[in-house]
């Protein structure tokens, strides 16, 4: 299993204002589902931040997202470790397969793969 990208998720009740702020630093909108907006650097597209008021299908806004090449293998490894699964492994309507787990610091991590 390998990591493709890591994206911090900022819980924001003011996504427009937050997007404008991060725009001052050179980030541009690359995805907007209404409840989540992702901004990226045009020069380095892997440098991203997501702004979320809520999560569409999960009970909490995750602190960060980690995209992996094999989410099923990641799920089995995390589950076998005894870590708390906050949101079960599932296919989401917007094209990702994901789950949330709580890390040892109490942070919620969204682990995902894009479906092909």
TIRO-2110 file (N, C-alpha, C; in Angstrom, 1 decimal):
// TIRO-2110
0.9, -1.2, 0.0, N, 1, A
0.0, 0.0, 0.0, CA, 1, A
0.9, 1.2, 0.0, C, 1, A
0.5, 2.2, -0.8, N, 2, A
1.3, 3.5, -0.8, CA, 2, A
0.3, 4.7, -0.7, C, 2, A
0.9, 5.7, -0.1, N, 3, A
0.1, 7.0, 0.1, CA, 3, A
0.3, 7.8, -1.2, C, 3, A
-0.8, 8.3, -1.7, N, 4, A
-0.9, 9.2, -2.9, CA, 4, A
-0.8, 10.7, -2.5, C, 4, A
-1.5, 11.0, -1.4, N, 5, A
-1.5, 12.4, -1.0, CA, 5, A
-2.1, 12.5, 0.5, C, 5, A
-1.8, 13.6, 1.1, N, 6, A
-2.3, 13.9, 2.5, CA, 6, A
-2.8, 15.3, 2.4, C, 6, A
-4.1, 15.5, 2.9, N, 7, A
-4.7, 16.8, 2.8, CA, 7, A
-5.3, 17.2, 4.1, C, 7, A
-4.9, 18.3, 4.7, N, 8, A
-5.5, 18.8, 5.9, CA, 8, A
-7.0, 19.2, 5.6, C, 8, A
-7.9, 18.9, 6.5, N, 9, A
-9.3, 19.3, 6.4, CA, 9, A
-9.5, 20.4, 7.5, C, 9, A
-9.9, 21.6, 7.0, N, 10, A
-10.2, 22.7, 8.0, CA, 10, A
-11.7, 22.7, 8.2, C, 10, A
-12.2, 22.5, 9.4, N, 11, A
-13.6, 22.6, 9.7, CA, 11, A
-13.9, 24.1, 9.7, C, 11, A
-14.8, 24.5, 8.7, N, 12, A
-15.1, 26.0, 8.5, CA, 12, A
-16.5, 26.2, 8.4, C, 12, A
-17.0, 27.1, 9.2, N, 13, A
-18.4, 27.6, 9.1, CA, 13, A
-18.4, 28.8, 8.1, C, 13, A
-17.3, 29.2, 7.6, N, 14, A
-17.2, 30.4, 6.7, CA, 14, A
-16.3, 29.9, 5.5, C, 14, A
-16.8, 29.0, 4.7, N, 15, A
-16.0, 28.4, 3.6, CA, 15, A
-15.6, 29.5, 2.5, C, 15, A
-16.5, 30.4, 2.2, N, 16, A
-16.1, 31.4, 1.2, CA, 16, A
-15.0, 32.3, 1.7, C, 16, A
-15.1, 32.7, 2.9, N, 17, A
-14.1, 33.6, 3.5, CA, 17, A
-12.8, 32.8, 3.7, C, 17, A
-12.9, 31.6, 4.0, N, 18, A
-11.7, 30.8, 4.2, CA, 18, A
-11.0, 30.5, 2.8, C, 18, A
-11.8, 30.3, 1.8, N, 19, A
-11.3, 30.1, 0.4, CA, 19, A
-10.6, 31.4, 0.0, C, 19, A
-11.2, 32.5, 0.3, N, 20, A
-10.6, 33.8, -0.1, CA, 20, A
-9.2, 34.0, 0.6, C, 20, A
-9.2, 33.6, 1.9, N, 21, A
-7.9, 33.7, 2.7, CA, 21, A
-6.8, 32.9, 2.1, C, 21, A
-7.1, 31.6, 1.8, N, 22, A
-6.1, 30.7, 1.3, CA, 22, A
-5.8, 31.1, -0.2, C, 22, A
-6.7, 31.7, -0.9, N, 23, A
-6.4, 32.2, -2.2, CA, 23, A
-5.3, 33.3, -2.2, C, 23, A
-5.3, 34.1, -1.1, N, 24, A
-4.2, 35.1, -0.9, CA, 24, A
-2.8, 34.4, -0.9, C, 24, A
-2.8, 33.1, -0.5, N, 25, A
-1.6, 32.4, -0.4, CA, 25, A
-1.3, 31.6, -1.7, C, 25, A
-2.1, 31.8, -2.7, N, 26, A
-1.9, 31.2, -4.0, CA, 26, A
-2.6, 29.9, -4.3, C, 26, A
-3.5, 29.5, -3.4, N, 27, A
-4.3, 28.3, -3.7, CA, 27, A
-5.6, 28.6, -4.5, C, 27, A
-6.0, 27.7, -5.4, N, 28, A
-7.1, 27.9, -6.2, CA, 28, A
-8.1, 26.7, -6.0, C, 28, A
-9.4, 27.0, -6.2, N, 29, A
-10.4, 25.9, -6.1, CA, 29, A
-10.2, 24.9, -7.2, C, 29, A
-10.1, 23.6, -6.7, N, 30, A
-10.1, 22.5, -7.7, CA, 30, A
-11.2, 21.5, -7.6, C, 30, A
-12.0, 21.6, -6.5, N, 31, A
-13.2, 20.8, -6.3, CA, 31, A
-14.1, 21.5, -5.4, C, 31, A
-15.4, 21.4, -5.7, N, 32, A
-16.4, 22.1, -4.8, CA, 32, A
-17.7, 21.2, -4.9, C, 32, A
-18.0, 20.5, -3.8, N, 33, A
-19.2, 19.7, -3.7, CA, 33, A
-20.3, 20.4, -2.9, C, 33, A
-20.0, 21.7, -2.5, N, 34, A
-21.0, 22.4, -1.7, CA, 34, A
-20.6, 22.3, -0.2, C, 34, A
-20.5, 21.1, 0.3, N, 35, A
-20.2, 20.8, 1.7, CA, 35, A
-18.7, 20.6, 1.9, C, 35, A
-17.9, 20.5, 0.8, N, 36, A
-16.4, 20.4, 0.9, CA, 36, A
-15.9, 21.2, -0.3, C, 36, A
-14.9, 22.0, -0.1, N, 37, A
-14.2, 22.7, -1.1, CA, 37, A
-12.7, 22.4, -1.0, C, 37, A
-12.1, 22.0, -2.1, N, 38, A
-10.6, 21.7, -2.0, CA, 38, A
-9.9, 22.7, -2.9, C, 38, A
-8.8, 23.3, -2.3, N, 39, A
-8.0, 24.3, -2.9, CA, 39, A
-6.6, 23.6, -3.1, C, 39, A
-6.0, 24.0, -4.2, N, 40, A
-4.6, 23.4, -4.5, CA, 40, A
-3.7, 24.5, -5.1, C, 40, A
-2.5, 24.3, -5.0, N, 41, A
-1.5, 25.1, -5.7, CA, 41, A
-1.4, 24.8, -7.2, C, 41, A
-1.6, 25.8, -8.0, N, 42, A
-1.4, 25.5, -9.5, CA, 42, A
0.0, 25.0, -9.8, C, 42, A
1.0, 25.4, -9.1, N, 43, A
2.3, 25.0, -9.4, CA, 43, A
2.7, 23.6, -8.9, C, 43, A
2.0, 23.2, -7.8, N, 44, A
2.2, 21.9, -7.1, CA, 44, A
0.9, 21.4, -6.7, C, 44, A
0.1, 20.7, -7.7, N, 45, A
-1.3, 20.3, -7.4, CA, 45, A
-1.5, 19.4, -6.2, C, 45, A
-0.4, 18.7, -5.8, N, 46, A
-0.5, 17.9, -4.6, CA, 46, A
-0.6, 18.6, -3.3, C, 46, A
-0.2, 19.9, -3.3, N, 47, A
-0.3, 20.8, -2.1, CA, 47, A
-1.7, 21.3, -2.1, C, 47, A
-2.5, 20.7, -1.1, N, 48, A
-3.9, 21.0, -1.0, CA, 48, A
-4.4, 21.2, 0.4, C, 48, A
-5.5, 21.9, 0.5, N, 49, A
-6.3, 22.0, 1.8, CA, 49, A
-7.7, 21.9, 1.4, C, 49, A
-8.5, 21.3, 2.3, N, 50, A
-10.0, 21.2, 2.1, CA, 50, A
-10.7, 21.9, 3.2, C, 50, A
-11.8, 22.6, 2.8, N, 51, A
-12.6, 23.3, 3.8, CA, 51, A
-13.9, 22.6, 3.9, C, 51, A
-14.4, 22.3, 5.1, N, 52, A
-15.6, 21.5, 5.3, CA, 52, A
-16.4, 22.1, 6.4, C, 52, A
-17.7, 22.4, 6.1, N, 53, A
-18.6, 22.8, 7.1, CA, 53, A
-19.2, 21.6, 7.8, C, 53, A
-19.3, 20.5, 7.1, N, 54, A
-19.8, 19.2, 7.6, CA, 54, A
-19.3, 18.1, 6.6, C, 54, A
-19.6, 16.9, 7.0, N, 55, A
-19.3, 15.8, 6.0, CA, 55, A
-20.7, 15.2, 5.6, C, 55, A
-20.8, 15.0, 4.3, N, 56, A
-22.1, 14.6, 3.8, CA, 56, A
-22.7, 13.3, 4.4, C, 56, A
-21.8, 12.3, 4.6, N, 57, A
-22.3, 11.0, 5.1, CA, 57, A
-21.7, 10.5, 6.4, C, 57, A
-20.8, 11.3, 6.9, N, 58, A
-20.1, 10.8, 8.2, CA, 58, A
-20.6, 11.7, 9.4, C, 58, A
-20.4, 11.1, 10.6, N, 59, A
-20.8, 11.9, 11.8, CA, 59, A
-20.0, 13.0, 12.2, C, 59, A
-18.8, 13.1, 11.6, N, 60, A
-17.8, 14.2, 12.0, CA, 60, A
-17.1, 14.7, 10.8, C, 60, A
-16.5, 15.9, 10.9, N, 61, A
-15.5, 16.4, 9.9, CA, 61, A
-14.2, 15.8, 10.3, C, 61, A
-13.5, 15.1, 9.4, N, 62, A
-12.2, 14.5, 9.7, CA, 62, A
-11.2, 15.6, 9.7, C, 62, A
-10.1, 15.4, 10.5, N, 63, A
-9.0, 16.3, 10.6, CA, 63, A
-8.1, 16.3, 9.4, C, 63, A
-7.9, 15.2, 8.8, N, 64, A
-7.1, 15.1, 7.6, CA, 64, A
-7.6, 13.9, 6.8, C, 64, A
-7.2, 14.0, 5.5, N, 65, A
-7.5, 12.9, 4.5, CA, 65, A
-6.2, 12.4, 4.0, C, 65, A
-6.2, 11.0, 3.9, N, 66, A
-5.0, 10.4, 3.4, CA, 66, A
-5.5, 9.5, 2.3, C, 66, A
-5.1, 9.8, 1.0, N, 67, A
-5.4, 9.0, -0.1, CA, 67, A
-4.4, 7.9, -0.3, C, 67, A
-4.8, 6.6, -0.4, N, 68, A
-4.0, 5.5, -0.5, CA, 68, A
-4.3, 4.8, -1.8, C, 68, A
-3.4, 3.9, -2.3, N, 69, A
-3.7, 3.1, -3.5, CA, 69, A
-4.6, 1.9, -3.2, C, 69, A
-4.7, 1.5, -2.0, N, 70, A
-5.5, 0.3, -1.6, CA, 70, A
-6.2, 0.5, -0.3, C, 70, A
-7.4, 1.1, -0.3, N, 71, A
-8.1, 1.5, 0.9, CA, 71, A
-8.6, 0.2, 1.6, C, 71, A
-8.9, -0.9, 0.9, N, 72, A
-9.3, -2.1, 1.6, CA, 72, A
-8.2, -2.7, 2.4, C, 72, A
-6.9, -2.6, 1.9, N, 73, A
-5.8, -3.1, 2.7, CA, 73, A
-5.5, -2.2, 3.9, C, 73, A
-5.7, -0.9, 3.7, N, 74, A
-5.5, 0.1, 4.8, CA, 74, A
-6.6, -0.2, 5.9, C, 74, A
-7.8, -0.4, 5.5, N, 75, A
-8.9, -0.7, 6.4, CA, 75, A
-8.6, -1.9, 7.3, C, 75, A
-8.1, -3.0, 6.6, N, 76, A
-7.8, -4.2, 7.4, CA, 76, A
-6.7, -4.0, 8.3, C, 76, A
-5.6, -3.2, 7.9, N, 77, A
-4.5, -2.9, 8.8, CA, 77, A
-4.9, -2.1, 10.0, C, 77, A
-5.7, -1.1, 9.8, N, 78, A
-6.2, -0.2, 10.9, CA, 78, A
-7.1, -0.9, 11.8, C, 78, A
-8.1, -1.7, 11.2, N, 79, A
-9.0, -2.4, 12.0, CA, 79, A
-8.3, -3.5, 12.9, C, 79, A
-7.3, -4.2, 12.3, N, 80, A
-6.6, -5.2, 13.0, CA, 80, A
-5.7, -4.6, 14.2, C, 80, A
-5.4, -3.3, 14.0, N, 81, A
-4.6, -2.7, 15.1, CA, 81, A
-5.4, -2.3, 16.3, C, 81, A
-6.8, -2.4, 16.2, N, 82, A
-7.6, -2.1, 17.3, CA, 82, A
-8.0, -0.6, 17.3, C, 82, A
-7.6, 0.2, 16.4, N, 83, A
-8.0, 1.6, 16.3, CA, 83, A
-9.5, 1.7, 16.1, C, 83, A
-10.0, 2.8, 16.7, N, 84, A
-11.5, 3.0, 16.5, CA, 84, A
-11.8, 3.4, 15.1, C, 84, A
-12.8, 2.7, 14.6, N, 85, A
-13.3, 3.0, 13.2, CA, 85, A
-14.5, 4.0, 13.5, C, 85, A
-14.4, 5.2, 13.0, N, 86, A
-15.4, 6.3, 13.3, CA, 86, A
-16.5, 6.2, 12.2, C, 86, A
-16.1, 5.9, 11.0, N, 87, A
-17.1, 5.8, 9.9, CA, 87, A
-16.7, 4.6, 9.1, C, 87, A
-17.6, 3.7, 8.9, N, 88, A
-17.3, 2.4, 8.2, CA, 88, A
-16.8, 2.5, 6.8, C, 88, A
-16.1, 1.5, 6.3, N, 89, A
-15.6, 1.4, 5.0, CA, 89, A
-16.9, 1.4, 4.0, C, 89, A
-16.9, 2.3, 3.1, N, 90, A
-18.0, 2.3, 2.2, CA, 90, A
-17.7, 3.1, 0.9, C, 90, A
-18.5, 2.8, -0.1, N, 91, A
-18.4, 3.5, -1.4, CA, 91, A
-19.3, 4.7, -1.3, C, 91, A
-18.7, 5.9, -1.6, N, 92, A
-19.5, 7.1, -1.6, CA, 92, A
-19.9, 7.5, -3.0, C, 92, A
-21.0, 8.2, -3.1, N, 93, A
-21.6, 8.5, -4.4, CA, 93, A
-20.7, 9.4, -5.3, C, 93, A
-19.8, 10.1, -4.7, N, 94, A
-18.9, 11.0, -5.4, CA, 94, A
-17.6, 10.4, -5.9, C, 94, A
-17.6, 9.0, -5.9, N, 95, A
-16.5, 8.3, -6.5, CA, 95, A
-15.3, 7.9, -5.6, C, 95, A
-15.5, 7.9, -4.3, N, 96, A
-14.4, 7.4, -3.5, CA, 96, A
-14.9, 6.3, -2.6, C, 96, A
-14.0, 5.4, -2.2, N, 97, A
-14.2, 4.4, -1.2, CA, 97, A
-13.4, 4.8, 0.0, C, 97, A
-14.0, 4.9, 1.2, N, 98, A
-13.3, 5.5, 2.3, CA, 98, A
-13.8, 4.9, 3.7, C, 98, A
-13.0, 5.2, 4.7, N, 99, A
-13.4, 5.0, 6.1, CA, 99, A
-12.7, 6.1, 6.9, C, 99, A
-13.2, 6.3, 8.1, N, 100, A
-12.6, 7.2, 9.1, CA, 100, A
-12.1, 6.3, 10.3, C, 100, A
-10.9, 6.7, 10.8, N, 101, A
-10.4, 6.1, 12.0, CA, 101, A
-9.8, 7.2, 12.9, C, 101, A
-9.8, 6.9, 14.2, N, 102, A
-9.2, 7.8, 15.1, CA, 102, A
-7.8, 7.4, 15.4, C, 102, A
-6.9, 8.4, 15.3, N, 103, A
-5.5, 8.1, 15.5, CA, 103, A
-5.2, 8.1, 17.0, C, 103, A
-4.0, 7.8, 17.5, N, 104, A
-3.7, 7.8, 18.9, CA, 104, A
-3.8, 9.1, 19.6, C, 104, A
-3.8, 10.2, 18.8, N, 105, A
-3.9, 11.6, 19.3, CA, 105, A
-5.4, 12.1, 19.4, C, 105, A
-6.3, 11.2, 19.0, N, 106, A
-7.7, 11.6, 19.0, CA, 106, A
-8.2, 12.2, 17.7, C, 106, A
-7.3, 12.4, 16.7, N, 107, A
-7.6, 13.0, 15.5, CA, 107, A
-8.4, 12.0, 14.6, C, 107, A
-9.3, 12.5, 13.8, N, 108, A
-10.1, 11.6, 12.9, CA, 108, A
-9.5, 11.7, 11.5, C, 108, A
-9.1, 10.6, 11.0, N, 109, A
-8.4, 10.5, 9.7, CA, 109, A
-9.4, 9.8, 8.7, C, 109, A
-9.6, 10.5, 7.6, N, 110, A
-10.4, 10.0, 6.4, CA, 110, A
-9.4, 9.3, 5.5, C, 110, A
-9.5, 8.0, 5.4, N, 111, A
-8.6, 7.2, 4.5, CA, 111, A
-9.4, 6.8, 3.3, C, 111, A
-8.9, 7.1, 2.1, N, 112, A
-9.7, 6.9, 0.9, CA, 112, A
-8.9, 6.5, -0.3, C, 112, A
-9.6, 5.9, -1.3, N, 113, A
-9.1, 5.7, -2.6, CA, 113, A
-10.2, 6.1, -3.6, C, 113, A
-9.8, 6.6, -4.7, N, 114, A
-10.7, 7.0, -5.8, CA, 114, A
-11.0, 5.7, -6.5, C, 114, A
-12.3, 5.5, -6.7, N, 115, A
-12.7, 4.3, -7.5, CA, 115, A
-12.4, 4.5, -9.0, C, 115, A
-12.1, 3.5, -9.6, N, 116, A
-11.7, 3.6, -11.1, CA, 116, A
-12.8, 3.1, -11.9, C, 116, A
END
